[in-house]
Amino acid sequence: MSLQAVRQTVRHPAFRLAITDMAGTSLGLAAWAMVTGVAMVKSGMSVSMAIFMSLLVYAGSAQLAVIPLLATGAPLWVVWLTASCVNLRFVIFSSLWRSYFAHLPLRQRLAIGYFSGDVIFVAFMKRFPEPRPEPDQVPYFWGAASTNWLAWQVPSIAGILLANAVPLSWGLGFAGVLALLGVLLSLLFDRATWLATGVAATAAIAAFALPLKLNILVAIAAAVTVGLLIEAVDRRRHKPEVLLVPADSMIGADALEQVEAGDAVALREELHP
């Protein structure tokens, strides 16, 4: 992206709108980031390595999940598997981003993949529920992404640098839990997500005694399984609507979207002599 394109994006109204939308969650995200920064140093990681991890990984839930594993000397495959499972949701996010950003160059799409986040995804989907490209979407994404990145990196690096000066009595761990709950609740929007979350919580508690925090993997596997089962059941129960298309006309745009989404089946009328 050229300097002129960056200026145009920053000056776009959608860029400022995204900043406004992200302002409400930035405080909770900042608390979560500071908790993560402090936790990395408290676990024995050097300051330079912690800063490198914060800038490169940029995934709070994955960082918090693997820090105890790194501190206890868990095998590398367990660390990688845990981080991959925690971040599986980004595969789903990416498949949905594709409807909006598939037309962009590869370099820009890779940048979007790095800066993508849970809160950004929720805010974006609320503003653009229809999966089709629009001119405001790219400036909106970068407005949300820049706000999210600064709200994470600044407190995270501050927590890394001030880890030894921050007393545990401040209760930052509890603040981080509240921030995570806020993000989680914003992602629960239907029966499948609520049920999968309940199953994950139950599985995590039931498998708490497993070593190397493997209860996290058990919870993720259980939640994914339940979510897929619910989706499969809903598809079987859902009967598509039959749309009759006149023989001498084309199918409308709205009807075409229903057919492509699997909500309807188009039947064209036949003319008989």
C-alpha positions as CSV (number, residue, x, y, z in Angstrom):
1,M,0.0,0.0,0.0
2,S,1.5,3.3,-1.1
3,L,1.8,6.4,1.2
4,Q,-1.0,8.1,-0.7
5,A,-3.3,5.1,-0.3
6,V,-2.5,5.1,3.5
7,R,-3.5,8.7,3.7
8,Q,-6.7,8.2,1.8
9,T,-7.5,5.3,4.1
10,V,-6.8,7.2,7.3
11,R,-9.0,10.1,6.1
12,H,-11.9,7.9,5.1
13,P,-15.0,8.3,7.3
14,A,-15.2,4.5,7.7
15,F,-11.7,4.6,9.3
16,R,-12.9,7.0,12.0
17,L,-16.1,5.1,12.4
18,A,-14.2,1.9,13.2
19,I,-12.1,3.7,15.8
20,T,-15.3,4.8,17.5
21,D,-16.7,1.2,17.4
22,M,-13.5,-0.2,18.9
23,A,-13.2,2.4,21.7
24,G,-15.6,0.5,23.9
25,T,-13.6,-2.7,24.0
26,S,-10.2,-1.1,24.0
27,L,-10.0,-0.7,27.8
28,G,-10.8,-4.4,28.4
29,L,-8.4,-5.4,25.7
30,A,-5.7,-3.2,27.3
31,A,-6.1,-5.0,30.6
32,W,-5.9,-8.4,29.0
33,A,-2.8,-7.3,27.1
34,M,-1.0,-6.0,30.3
35,V,-1.9,-9.3,32.0
36,T,-0.3,-11.2,29.1
37,G,2.8,-9.1,29.2
38,V,3.3,-9.5,32.9
39,A,2.6,-13.2,32.7
40,M,5.3,-13.7,30.0
41,V,8.0,-12.2,32.1
42,K,6.8,-13.8,35.4
43,S,7.0,-17.2,33.6
44,G,10.8,-16.7,33.1
45,M,10.8,-15.4,29.6
46,S,13.4,-12.6,28.9
47,V,12.2,-9.1,28.2
48,S,13.5,-9.1,24.6
49,M,11.9,-12.5,23.9
50,A,8.6,-11.5,25.4
51,I,8.5,-8.3,23.3
52,F,9.4,-10.4,20.2
53,M,6.6,-12.8,21.0
54,S,4.1,-10.0,21.5
55,L,4.9,-8.4,18.2
56,L,5.2,-11.6,16.2
57,V,2.5,-13.8,17.6
58,Y,-0.1,-11.1,18.4
59,A,-2.6,-13.6,19.7
60,G,-3.5,-13.1,23.4
61,S,-5.4,-16.3,24.0
62,A,-2.7,-18.4,22.4
63,Q,0.0,-16.6,24.3
64,L,-1.7,-17.1,27.6
65,A,-2.3,-20.8,26.7
66,V,1.3,-21.6,25.9
67,I,3.0,-19.6,28.6
68,P,2.4,-22.2,31.4
69,L,3.5,-24.9,29.0
70,L,6.8,-23.1,28.2
71,A,7.3,-22.5,31.9
72,T,7.0,-26.2,32.8
73,G,9.2,-27.3,29.9
74,A,6.4,-29.0,28.0
75,P,7.3,-30.7,24.7
76,L,7.4,-28.4,21.7
77,W,4.7,-30.4,19.9
78,V,2.3,-29.8,22.8
79,V,3.0,-26.1,22.7
80,W,2.4,-25.9,19.0
81,L,-0.7,-28.1,19.1
82,T,-2.2,-26.0,21.9
83,A,-1.6,-22.7,20.1
84,S,-2.9,-24.1,16.9
85,C,-6.1,-25.4,18.5
86,V,-6.7,-22.2,20.4
87,N,-6.4,-20.3,17.1
88,L,-8.5,-22.6,15.0
89,R,-11.3,-20.0,15.1
90,F,-9.1,-17.8,12.7
91,V,-9.5,-20.4,10.0
92,I,-13.3,-19.8,10.2
93,F,-12.7,-16.0,10.3
94,S,-10.5,-16.2,7.2
95,S,-13.1,-18.1,5.3
96,L,-15.6,-15.4,6.0
97,W,-13.1,-12.6,5.3
98,R,-12.7,-14.1,1.9
99,S,-16.1,-12.9,0.8
100,Y,-15.0,-9.3,1.5
101,F,-11.3,-9.2,0.6
102,A,-10.7,-11.9,-2.0
103,H,-10.3,-9.2,-4.7
104,L,-7.3,-7.6,-2.9
105,P,-3.7,-8.3,-3.7
106,L,-2.0,-11.2,-1.8
107,R,0.2,-8.8,0.2
108,Q,-2.8,-6.9,1.5
109,R,-4.6,-10.2,2.3
110,L,-1.6,-11.4,4.3
111,A,-1.5,-8.2,6.3
112,I,-5.3,-8.5,7.0
113,G,-4.6,-12.1,8.2
114,Y,-1.9,-10.8,10.7
115,F,-4.0,-7.9,12.0
116,S,-7.3,-9.8,12.2
117,G,-8.7,-10.3,15.7
118,D,-11.9,-11.4,17.5
119,V,-13.2,-8.0,18.4
120,I,-12.4,-6.7,14.9
121,F,-14.3,-9.6,13.4
122,V,-17.4,-8.9,15.5
123,A,-17.4,-5.1,14.9
124,F,-16.9,-5.7,11.1
125,M,-19.6,-8.2,10.8
126,K,-22.1,-6.0,12.6
127,R,-21.3,-3.1,10.2
128,F,-21.2,-5.3,7.0
129,P,-23.5,-8.3,7.5
130,E,-23.9,-8.9,3.7
131,P,-20.9,-10.9,2.4
132,R,-20.0,-8.8,-0.6
133,P,-17.3,-6.2,-1.2
134,E,-18.1,-2.5,-0.5
135,P,-15.8,0.6,-0.7
136,D,-16.1,1.3,3.0
137,Q,-14.9,-2.1,4.1
138,V,-11.1,-1.8,3.7
139,P,-10.9,1.6,5.5
140,Y,-13.2,0.3,8.2
141,F,-11.0,-2.8,8.7
142,W,-7.8,-0.8,9.0
143,G,-9.4,1.6,11.4
144,A,-10.5,-1.2,13.6
145,A,-7.2,-3.1,13.2
146,S,-5.0,-0.1,14.0
147,T,-7.0,0.6,17.1
148,N,-6.9,-3.0,18.2
149,W,-3.2,-3.3,17.5
150,L,-2.3,-0.3,19.6
151,A,-4.7,-1.2,22.4
152,W,-2.9,-4.5,22.6
153,Q,0.8,-3.8,21.9
154,V,1.2,-0.7,24.1
155,P,-0.2,-2.2,27.3
156,S,1.5,-5.6,26.5
157,I,4.9,-4.1,26.1
158,A,4.3,-1.9,29.2
159,G,3.4,-5.0,31.2
160,I,6.6,-6.7,29.9
161,L,8.8,-3.8,30.9
162,L,7.1,-3.2,34.3
163,A,6.4,-6.8,35.2
164,N,8.7,-6.8,38.2
165,A,7.2,-3.6,39.5
166,V,3.5,-4.6,39.1
167,P,2.3,-6.2,42.4
168,L,-0.1,-9.1,42.2
169,S,-2.4,-7.3,44.6
170,W,-3.5,-5.1,41.6
171,G,-5.7,-8.0,40.5
172,L,-4.7,-7.7,36.8
173,G,-5.4,-11.4,36.4
174,F,-9.1,-10.9,37.3
175,A,-9.2,-7.9,34.9
176,G,-7.8,-10.1,32.2
177,V,-10.5,-12.7,32.8
178,L,-13.2,-10.0,32.6
179,A,-11.8,-8.8,29.3
180,L,-11.8,-12.4,27.9
181,L,-15.4,-12.8,29.1
182,G,-16.4,-9.6,27.3
183,V,-14.8,-10.8,24.0
184,L,-16.4,-14.3,24.5
185,L,-19.9,-12.9,25.1
186,S,-19.7,-10.7,22.0
187,L,-19.1,-13.9,19.9
188,L,-22.1,-15.8,21.2
189,F,-25.0,-15.0,18.8
190,D,-27.0,-18.3,18.4
191,R,-27.9,-21.6,20.0
192,A,-24.9,-23.4,18.5
193,T,-22.3,-21.0,19.9
194,W,-23.9,-20.9,23.4
195,L,-24.2,-24.7,23.5
196,A,-20.6,-25.2,22.3
197,T,-19.3,-22.7,24.9
198,G,-21.2,-24.6,27.7
199,V,-19.7,-27.9,26.5
200,A,-16.2,-26.4,26.3
201,A,-16.5,-25.1,29.9
202,T,-17.8,-28.4,31.2
203,A,-15.1,-30.4,29.4
204,A,-12.3,-28.0,30.6
205,I,-13.4,-28.5,34.2
206,A,-13.9,-32.2,33.9
207,A,-10.4,-32.7,32.4
208,F,-8.7,-30.2,34.7
209,A,-6.5,-32.9,36.3
210,L,-4.8,-33.7,33.0
211,P,-1.1,-32.7,32.8
212,L,0.4,-29.9,30.6
213,K,-3.0,-28.0,30.5
214,L,-4.3,-30.7,28.1
215,N,-7.8,-29.9,29.4
216,I,-7.7,-26.9,27.0
217,L,-7.3,-29.3,24.0
218,V,-10.1,-31.5,25.3
219,A,-12.4,-28.5,25.7
220,I,-11.7,-27.2,22.2
221,A,-12.2,-30.7,20.6
222,A,-15.5,-31.1,22.5
223,A,-16.7,-27.6,21.5
224,V,-15.8,-28.1,17.8
225,T,-17.5,-31.5,17.7
226,V,-20.7,-30.2,19.3
227,G,-20.8,-27.2,16.9
228,L,-20.4,-29.4,13.9
229,L,-23.1,-31.7,15.1
230,I,-25.6,-28.9,15.7
231,E,-24.9,-27.5,12.2
232,A,-25.4,-30.8,10.6
233,V,-28.7,-31.3,12.4
234,D,-29.9,-27.9,11.5
235,R,-29.1,-28.5,7.8
236,R,-31.2,-31.7,7.8
237,R,-34.1,-30.0,9.5
238,H,-34.1,-27.0,7.2
239,K,-36.1,-27.5,4.1
240,P,-35.3,-25.1,1.3
241,E,-38.1,-23.0,-0.2
242,V,-39.2,-23.7,-3.8
243,L,-39.0,-20.6,-6.1
244,L,-40.9,-20.8,-9.3
245,V,-39.1,-18.8,-12.1
246,P,-41.2,-17.8,-15.1
247,A,-40.0,-19.4,-18.3
248,D,-39.5,-16.0,-20.1
249,S,-37.7,-14.2,-17.3
250,M,-34.4,-14.3,-15.3
251,I,-34.1,-15.1,-11.7
252,G,-33.9,-12.0,-9.5
253,A,-30.9,-11.0,-7.5
254,D,-32.5,-11.6,-4.1
255,A,-33.7,-15.0,-5.2
256,L,-30.3,-15.8,-6.6
257,E,-28.7,-15.1,-3.2
258,Q,-31.2,-17.4,-1.5
259,V,-30.4,-20.2,-4.0
260,E,-26.6,-19.8,-3.5
261,A,-27.0,-19.8,0.3
262,G,-29.0,-23.1,0.0
263,D,-32.2,-21.5,1.4
264,A,-34.2,-22.0,-1.8
265,V,-34.4,-24.2,-4.9
266,A,-35.2,-22.5,-8.2
267,L,-37.6,-24.3,-10.6
268,R,-38.2,-22.8,-14.0
269,E,-41.6,-23.1,-15.5
270,E,-41.9,-24.7,-18.9
271,L,-43.8,-23.5,-21.9
272,H,-45.8,-26.1,-23.8
273,P,-47.3,-25.6,-27.2
